[in-house]
Amino acid sequence: MYVKNRGEYASKHVLPKKLAILLCFASFFAGMFFTNRMWMVPDAKSIVKKTSRTGDEQHVDCDMKIKVLKNEDNSSRGISGSQHSIETVDKAISDLEIKLMAARAERETVMKDTIISEDLKNVELTSRRKYLMVIGINTAFSSRKRRDSVRATWMPQGEKLKQLEEERGIIIRFVIGHSSTSGGILDKAIEAEESMHGDFLRLQHVEGYLELSAKTKTYFATAVSLWDAEFYVKVDDDVHVNLATLGMTLAEHRKKPRVYIGCMKSGPGLARKGVKYHEPEYWKFGEVGNKYFRHATGQLYAISKDLATYILINQDVLHKYANEDVSLGSWFIGLDVEHVDDRRLCCGTPPDCEWKAQAGNICVASFDWKCSGICRSVERIMEVHERCGEDKNALWTANFVQTTRSSSSGKIHMRVQA
């Protein structure tokens, strides 16, 4: 009974033999399938390729490091040899930056200046023609007779003035601002004179003797905005000028980028109030009685385009001293500027300039030191012109491109154009 019952119990719970074998095979194959999916062995070729690529990268990286080290070594060895090239590149970059800033400042100045005509505003500054020099004759509302005496002597008029600009590249203008009462009788008188002669440069400036430094700064900033010249000249309206000789003198320095030309002096900074040329800021120059730094006398001086551009760009921060010639000189202190002391720019009136002219050493400018100009210039400038003036055809025949200067006699030899 016991055995029988046990056999019956087992037969009820044991799977058929064939079904068990089938399940075993199914489990085996399922295990093999999933094992291959999860633990696939990388292909030998891919391992070789990856290894070789890594080796190549390491090889290239080493080569690059070697080349860099070699370049650094060669560079360190060639520093002294390439110093000149580096300085040349730095100067070129500096010049481009100056030109860029100047172009921006020029455009802003022209667009803001309400006294410049609409025709000038429409002119592209980059396409302006080149001039040799711009001459600004400093004048005042009360100086009508002085202006007429200049027009009657060394300054061409009418068509000759236009011809001078077109053929000789020389711009000449009387420089004046506005009265404290804008549009008043003084301004109208200048407007009437301008309509007659067409030889004024009006500035955004209020006229006044104590404002000469500001006027000078505004003149150079305005002139370099309007005309692209190699030199910018300031002269007083009671000084006699020989234009051809001035042009030849400046042409000697045309390859110099920053040049300041005039009769250099260094007078004392006057501390006592009430005297002419009193300098309120005398204390900046040391003890009482100390002299100013070297600067050109104010009757006539010239600066190159780079310096005029410097004034244009920095006009808002340039300090003004009591005397305008001192102010101009101070603006160039600390800059790489060549000061040219040329005594032909400050000859005396006859007989001084006459003797020099007879000796072949014609003066650029003549005036009396005691008057800071020609004494009684309205009455005497014609005499100075006749006795000390250059040949009437010199201005139209002189070649301003090539000049030579004799070291012994100081004469300028002009090459006449064909």
C-alpha positions in Angstrom: 0.0 0.0 0.0 2.8 2.4 0.9 4.7 1.9 -2.4 1.6 2.2 -4.5 0.6 5.5 -2.9 4.2 6.9 -3.4 4.2 6.1 -7.0 0.9 7.7 -7.5 2.1 10.9 -5.8 5.3 11.1 -7.9 3.5 10.5 -11.2 1.3 13.5 -10.5 4.2 16.0 -9.8 7.0 15.0 -12.3 7.1 16.6 -15.8 7.2 14.5 -18.9 10.7 13.6 -19.8 10.6 15.1 -23.3 9.2 18.4 -22.1 12.0 18.7 -19.5 14.7 18.1 -22.1 13.1 20.7 -24.4 13.1 23.3 -21.6 16.7 22.6 -20.8 17.8 23.3 -24.4 15.7 26.5 -24.6 17.3 27.8 -21.4 20.8 27.0 -22.8 20.3 28.9 -26.0 18.6 31.8 -24.3 21.6 32.1 -22.0 24.1 32.0 -24.9 22.1 34.7 -26.8 22.1 37.2 -23.9 25.7 36.5 -23.0 26.9 37.4 -26.5 24.9 40.6 -26.4 26.3 41.9 -23.1 29.9 40.7 -23.4 30.8 41.2 -27.1 34.6 41.0 -27.6 36.0 43.9 -29.5 37.2 43.2 -33.0 41.0 42.8 -33.2 41.2 45.1 -36.2 39.4 47.9 -34.3 41.8 47.5 -31.4 44.8 47.8 -33.8 43.4 50.9 -35.5 42.6 52.6 -32.2 46.0 51.8 -30.8 47.8 53.1 -34.0 45.6 56.3 -34.0 46.6 57.0 -30.4 50.2 56.5 -31.2 49.9 58.9 -34.2 48.3 61.6 -32.1 51.0 61.2 -29.5 53.6 61.4 -32.3 52.1 64.5 -33.8 51.8 66.1 -30.4 55.5 65.5 -29.7 56.4 66.9 -33.1 54.3 70.0 -32.4 56.0 70.5 -29.1 59.4 70.1 -30.7 58.5 72.7 -33.4 57.2 75.2 -30.8 60.4 74.8 -28.8 62.5 75.3 -31.9 60.4 78.4 -32.8 60.8 79.8 -29.3 64.5 79.2 -29.5 64.8 80.8 -32.9 62.6 83.7 -31.8 64.7 84.3 -28.7 67.8 84.3 -30.8 66.4 86.8 -33.4 64.9 89.4 -31.0 67.7 91.8 -31.5 67.6 91.4 -35.3 63.8 91.9 -35.5 63.7 94.9 -33.1 63.6 97.4 -36.0 60.8 95.5 -37.7 58.8 95.5 -34.5 59.3 99.3 -34.0 58.3 99.9 -37.6 55.0 97.9 -37.1 54.3 99.7 -33.8 54.8 103.0 -35.5 52.5 102.0 -38.4 49.8 100.9 -35.9 50.2 104.2 -34.0 49.9 106.2 -37.1 46.8 104.3 -38.2 45.3 104.9 -34.8 46.0 108.6 -35.0 44.5 108.8 -38.4 41.4 106.9 -37.3 40.9 109.1 -34.3 41.5 112.2 -36.4 39.0 111.1 -39.0 36.4 110.6 -36.3 37.2 113.9 -34.6 37.1 115.7 -38.0 33.7 114.3 -38.8 32.3 115.2 -35.4 33.8 118.7 -35.6 32.5 119.4 -39.1 29.0 118.1 -38.3 28.8 120.0 -35.0 30.1 123.3 -36.4 27.1 125.4 -37.4 29.2 128.1 -39.1 30.6 125.6 -41.8 28.5 125.7 -45.0 26.4 122.7 -46.0 28.6 122.2 -49.0 31.6 121.5 -46.8 29.5 119.2 -44.6 28.7 117.0 -47.7 32.4 116.7 -48.7 33.9 113.3 -47.9 36.9 114.1 -45.7 38.9 111.2 -47.0 38.7 112.4 -50.5 40.0 116.0 -49.8 42.8 117.3 -51.9 46.2 117.7 -50.4 47.7 121.2 -49.7 51.2 122.3 -48.8 50.1 124.7 -46.0 47.2 126.5 -44.4 48.0 130.1 -43.2 45.7 131.5 -40.6 46.2 135.3 -40.1 45.1 136.1 -36.6 42.9 139.3 -36.6 40.4 141.2 -34.5 37.2 143.1 -35.2 39.0 146.4 -34.9 41.7 145.5 -37.4 40.0 146.3 -40.7 42.8 148.6 -41.8 45.5 146.0 -40.9 43.7 143.5 -43.0 43.5 145.8 -46.0 47.2 146.6 -45.7 48.0 142.9 -45.8 45.7 142.4 -48.8 47.6 145.3 -50.5 51.0 143.7 -50.0 51.9 140.0 -49.5 48.4 138.4 -49.6 47.0 137.7 -53.1 43.4 138.7 -53.8 40.4 137.6 -55.9 41.3 135.1 -58.6 44.9 135.1 -57.5 43.9 133.8 -54.1 42.0 130.9 -55.8 44.9 130.2 -58.1 47.2 130.1 -55.1 45.1 127.3 -53.6 44.6 125.3 -56.8 48.1 125.6 -58.3 50.4 126.2 -55.3 48.4 124.3 -52.6 48.5 127.3 -50.2 45.4 128.3 -48.2 45.3 131.8 -46.6 42.5 133.0 -44.4 42.0 135.8 -41.8 41.0 134.0 -38.6 38.3 135.4 -36.4 35.5 134.2 -34.1 32.3 135.9 -33.0 31.5 138.8 -30.7 30.0 138.3 -27.3 26.7 139.5 -28.8 26.2 137.0 -31.6 24.8 138.6 -34.8 25.6 142.1 -33.6 27.1 145.0 -35.5 30.6 143.6 -35.3 29.7 140.2 -36.7 27.7 141.9 -39.5 30.7 144.0 -40.4 32.8 140.9 -40.8 30.1 139.2 -42.9 30.0 142.2 -45.2 33.8 142.1 -45.5 33.7 138.4 -46.2 31.2 138.8 -49.0 33.6 141.3 -50.6 36.8 139.4 -50.3 36.0 135.8 -49.4 39.1 135.4 -47.3 37.8 134.6 -43.7 37.8 131.6 -41.5 35.1 132.0 -38.9 35.6 130.1 -35.7 33.2 128.9 -33.0 35.0 131.2 -30.5 34.1 134.4 -28.6 36.8 137.0 -29.3 38.7 138.6 -26.5 42.4 139.4 -25.7 42.4 137.0 -22.8 41.1 134.2 -25.0 43.9 134.1 -27.5 45.0 130.6 -26.3 41.5 129.2 -26.8 41.4 130.9 -30.2 44.7 129.3 -31.3 43.5 125.9 -30.2 40.2 126.3 -32.0 42.0 127.6 -35.2 44.3 124.5 -35.5 41.4 122.1 -34.7 39.2 123.7 -37.3 41.9 124.1 -40.0 42.9 120.5 -39.9 39.3 119.5 -40.0 38.7 121.5 -43.2 41.9 121.2 -45.1 44.4 118.3 -45.4 47.7 120.1 -45.4 51.3 119.2 -44.6 51.7 122.3 -42.4 49.5 124.7 -40.5 50.8 128.3 -39.9 49.7 131.0 -37.6 50.7 134.6 -38.2 49.6 138.0 -36.8 48.0 140.6 -39.1 50.8 143.1 -38.4 53.7 140.9 -39.7 55.1 140.9 -43.3 55.5 137.5 -44.9 57.3 136.3 -48.0 55.1 133.4 -49.1 57.5 131.6 -51.5 60.3 131.7 -48.9 57.9 130.4 -46.2 56.9 127.5 -48.5 60.5 126.6 -49.3 61.4 126.8 -45.6 58.6 124.4 -44.6 59.4 122.1 -47.5 62.8 121.4 -45.9 60.9 119.6 -43.1 58.1 118.0 -44.9 59.4 114.4 -44.3 59.4 114.9 -40.5 56.2 113.7 -38.9 56.1 116.0 -35.8 57.8 119.3 -36.3 57.3 122.7 -34.6 59.0 125.5 -36.5 59.5 129.1 -35.4 61.9 131.5 -33.6 62.3 129.7 -30.3 62.6 131.7 -27.1 62.2 131.3 -23.3 61.2 134.5 -21.6 60.4 134.8 -17.8 57.0 134.0 -16.4 55.9 137.4 -15.1 54.5 137.2 -11.6 53.6 140.8 -11.0 50.0 141.6 -11.7 49.1 144.5 -14.0 52.1 144.1 -16.3 51.7 143.1 -19.9 52.0 139.3 -20.4 51.3 138.6 -16.7 51.3 134.9 -16.1 48.9 133.9 -13.2 50.3 130.4 -13.2 54.0 131.6 -12.9 54.4 129.3 -9.8 54.3 126.3 -12.0 57.6 127.2 -13.5 59.5 127.3 -10.2 60.7 130.3 -8.3 59.8 133.9 -9.2 61.8 135.0 -12.2 62.2 131.5 -13.7 61.8 131.2 -17.4 59.2 129.4 -19.5 60.2 126.3 -21.4 61.3 126.8 -25.0 58.5 127.8 -27.4 58.1 129.7 -30.7 57.4 133.4 -30.6 53.8 134.1 -31.4 54.2 136.4 -34.5 54.6 133.4 -36.8 55.1 129.7 -36.3 54.2 126.5 -38.1 53.3 122.9 -37.0 53.1 119.7 -39.0 49.8 117.9 -39.7 50.4 115.3 -36.9 50.6 118.1 -34.3 47.6 119.9 -35.6 45.7 116.5 -35.5 46.9 116.0 -31.9 45.4 119.4 -31.0 42.1 118.5 -32.7 41.8 115.2 -30.8 42.8 116.5 -27.4 41.4 120.0 -27.5 39.1 119.5 -24.6 42.0 118.7 -22.2 44.8 120.9 -23.4 45.7 123.5 -20.8 45.6 127.2 -21.6 48.2 129.6 -20.2 47.8 133.4 -20.3 50.0 133.7 -23.4 49.0 131.8 -26.5 52.5 131.1 -27.7 53.4 129.6 -24.3 50.2 127.5 -24.4 51.1 126.1 -27.8 54.6 125.2 -26.6 53.2 123.5 -23.5 50.9 121.2 -25.6 54.0 119.6 -27.2 56.0 119.1 -23.9 56.4 115.4 -23.4 55.7 114.6 -27.0 58.3 113.4 -29.5 58.4 116.7 -31.3 61.3 118.3 -33.2 61.7 122.0 -32.3 63.2 123.9 -35.2 64.6 127.3 -34.3 64.8 129.2 -37.6 65.7 132.9 -37.3 64.4 133.7 -40.8 61.0 133.7 -39.3 61.7 136.7 -37.1 63.7 139.2 -39.1 63.6 142.9 -38.2 62.1 145.6 -40.4 64.4 147.6 -42.7 67.3 147.9 -42.7 67.7 144.3 -41.2 65.5 142.4 -43.6 66.7 144.6 -46.5 70.4 143.8 -45.9 69.6 140.1 -45.7 67.5 140.3 -48.9 70.4 142.0 -50.7 72.7 139.3 -49.5 70.4 136.6 -51.0 69.1 135.4 -47.7 65.5 136.5 -47.9 63.5 136.6 -44.7 60.3 134.6 -44.2 58.8 137.2 -41.8 59.6 140.7 -40.7 58.4 142.7 -37.6 59.7 144.8 -34.8 60.3 143.1 -31.5 59.5 146.1 -29.4 56.0 146.2 -30.9 55.5 142.4 -31.2 54.7 143.3 -34.8 55.5 146.0 -37.3 55.2 149.3 -35.4 52.4 151.3 -37.1 52.0 148.4 -39.6 49.1 150.1 -41.5 51.5 152.9 -42.5 54.8 151.0 -42.8 54.0 147.5 -44.1 54.1 148.7 -47.7 57.6 150.1 -47.2 58.7 146.7 -45.7 57.2 144.9 -48.6 59.0 147.0 -51.2 62.4 146.9 -49.5 62.3 143.3 -48.1 59.8 141.5 -50.3 60.8 138.6 -52.5 60.4 138.8 -56.3 56.8 139.1 -57.4 57.1 135.9 -59.5 58.8 133.8 -56.8 55.5 132.5 -55.5 54.4 131.2 -58.9 57.7 129.7 -60.0 59.1 128.1 -56.8 59.2 124.4 -56.6 58.2 123.4 -53.1 59.1 119.7 -53.6 62.9 119.9 -53.8 64.9 122.3 -51.8 68.6 122.6 -50.8 70.1 124.7 -48.0 73.6 125.9 -48.0 75.2 125.3 -44.6 77.6 128.2 -44.9 75.4 131.0 -46.1 72.0 129.7 -45.0 70.6 130.6 -48.4 67.7 128.7 -49.9 68.1 127.7 -53.5 64.8 127.5 -55.3 64.2 125.2 -58.3 62.1 126.8 -60.9 59.4 124.7 -62.4 59.4 124.3 -66.2 
